[in-house]
Amino acid sequence: MEPSQPASKYAALFEYLRRRPELAVHLTLNEVEKILGAPLPRSARTSRSFWSNRRGGLQSAAWLTAGFAVTQVDLRRKGVVFERRTSVPEVEWKPGKGRWDGEMVRALRQHLGLNQAGMADVLGVRQQTISEWENEMYVPSRSRSKHLDLVAERSGFGYRAVPETGAKESIDRNSDTV
């Protein structure tokens, strides 16, 4: 269910954030409940993972689709900060083996709003593997590169392919979806 559909519990939060012009929106948990017109689940008050930017949850889909990411959670003070996502810098890569370098892996991970452990879960690898890729100790294997291609395509990650000749002609790989 899309967060913007009226039946979604988090549709009101999506609408609220979508209309905010600020780069950062600071809300108390009580204010979030007031926006929703309903209480938050207990986990929102007891677990930082509720506020994860990981795709898949209705709550995270609401703020991610509105163009925001949660950057701070203070459960003791009962507050959360949503920051407008800035576009990930454009990254170039060459087709072929080993095209996913550390910069590309990091840019994709940031686009997904994940930490290294979250990216590892998505790809079925260890967190240390993500760190090693990002620090360019190793490059992803051919099969992992294909998996990264799929994740990038499905998430709407914008990147451009640079032909092996080095020409500046690019192939647009941007998607209309967030």
C-alpha positions in Angstrom: 0.0 0.0 0.0 1.4 3.4 -0.9 1.8 5.9 2.0 -0.2 8.5 0.1 -3.3 6.4 -0.1 -5.9 7.4 2.4 -6.1 3.9 4.0 -2.4 4.0 5.1 -2.0 4.8 8.7 1.0 7.1 7.8 -0.7 8.9 4.9 -1.1 12.1 7.0 2.6 12.1 7.9 3.5 11.7 4.2 1.2 14.7 3.4 2.5 16.8 6.2 6.2 16.3 5.3 5.5 16.6 1.6 4.2 20.1 2.1 7.0 21.3 4.4 9.4 23.7 2.7 12.1 23.3 5.4 15.3 21.2 5.0 14.8 19.8 8.5 11.5 19.1 10.4 11.8 18.6 14.2 8.8 16.8 15.7 8.0 15.4 19.1 6.4 12.0 19.1 3.3 13.6 20.4 3.3 15.9 17.4 3.6 12.9 15.1 0.6 11.3 16.8 -1.3 14.5 16.4 -0.5 14.6 12.7 -1.5 10.9 12.3 -4.6 11.3 14.4 -3.7 8.1 16.1 -1.2 6.8 18.6 2.2 5.5 17.4 2.9 1.8 18.1 4.8 1.2 21.3 8.0 0.4 19.3 8.1 4.0 18.1 8.7 5.1 21.7 11.0 2.2 22.7 13.1 1.3 19.7 15.2 3.4 17.3 14.7 0.7 14.6 11.1 1.9 14.2 12.6 5.1 12.8 15.0 3.4 10.4 15.1 4.6 6.8 15.0 1.1 5.5 12.5 0.6 2.7 9.7 -1.7 3.2 7.9 -0.4 6.3 4.8 1.8 5.9 6.2 4.4 8.3 9.5 4.7 6.5 7.8 4.7 3.1 5.8 7.8 4.3 8.8 10.0 5.0 11.1 8.5 2.2 8.4 9.0 -0.4 7.9 12.6 0.9 11.6 13.2 0.2 12.8 13.0 3.8 15.0 10.7 5.9 15.1 10.4 9.7 18.5 11.7 10.8 18.0 11.9 14.6 16.0 10.0 17.1 16.0 11.0 20.8 13.8 8.5 22.6 14.6 10.0 26.0 13.4 13.5 24.9 10.7 11.8 22.6 11.7 13.6 19.4 12.6 12.9 15.8 14.3 14.9 13.1 13.4 14.5 9.4 15.8 16.0 6.9 15.1 16.5 3.3 17.2 14.1 1.2 19.7 15.7 -1.1 20.5 14.0 -4.3 23.4 11.7 -4.2 26.3 13.0 -6.3 26.4 11.7 -9.8 28.8 8.8 -10.1 30.3 7.4 -13.3 31.2 3.8 -13.9 32.5 1.7 -16.8 30.5 -1.3 -18.0 32.2 -4.6 -17.3 33.8 -6.5 -14.5 34.5 -4.6 -11.3 32.5 -1.5 -12.2 31.1 -1.1 -8.7 33.8 0.8 -6.8 33.7 2.1 -3.2 32.2 5.4 -4.2 29.4 3.7 -6.1 28.6 1.3 -3.3 28.5 4.1 -0.8 26.4 6.3 -3.0 23.9 3.5 -3.5 23.8 2.7 0.2 23.2 6.4 1.0 20.5 6.6 -1.7 18.7 3.7 0.0 19.0 5.4 3.4 20.9 2.5 4.9 23.8 2.0 7.2 26.4 -0.6 6.3 24.6 -3.3 8.3 21.3 -2.6 6.5 23.0 -2.7 3.1 24.6 -6.0 4.1 21.1 -7.4 4.9 19.8 -6.3 1.5 22.7 -8.0 -0.4 23.1 -11.0 1.8 26.6 -10.3 2.8 28.4 -9.3 6.0 28.7 -5.7 7.2 32.4 -6.0 7.0 32.1 -6.8 3.2 30.3 -3.5 2.6 33.0 -1.7 4.6 35.7 -3.4 2.5 34.0 -2.5 -0.7 33.5 1.1 0.3 37.1 1.4 1.5 38.2 -0.2 -1.8 40.0 -3.1 -0.1 38.0 -5.3 -2.5 35.6 -4.8 -5.3 32.3 -6.7 -5.6 32.4 -9.9 -7.6 30.7 -10.1 -11.0 27.6 -11.8 -9.5 27.5 -9.2 -6.6 27.8 -6.4 -9.2 24.8 -7.8 -11.0 22.9 -7.9 -7.7 24.0 -4.2 -7.1 22.7 -3.4 -10.6 19.3 -4.8 -9.8 19.0 -3.1 -6.4 20.1 0.2 -8.0 17.6 -0.1 -10.9 14.7 -1.1 -8.6 15.4 1.8 -6.1 15.6 4.5 -8.8 19.3 5.1 -8.1 20.5 7.6 -10.7 23.8 6.8 -12.3 25.2 6.9 -15.8 27.2 4.5 -17.7 30.4 5.7 -19.3 31.2 3.8 -22.5 34.5 2.0 -22.3 35.9 4.4 -25.0 35.8 7.1 -22.3 33.4 9.3 -24.4 31.2 11.6 -22.4 28.0 10.2 -24.0 25.9 8.8 -21.2 23.1 6.3 -20.8 20.4 7.6 -18.5 19.5 5.1 -15.8 17.2 7.3 -13.7 13.8 6.0 -12.7 10.7 8.1 -12.0 10.1 6.3 -8.7 11.7 7.1 -5.4 
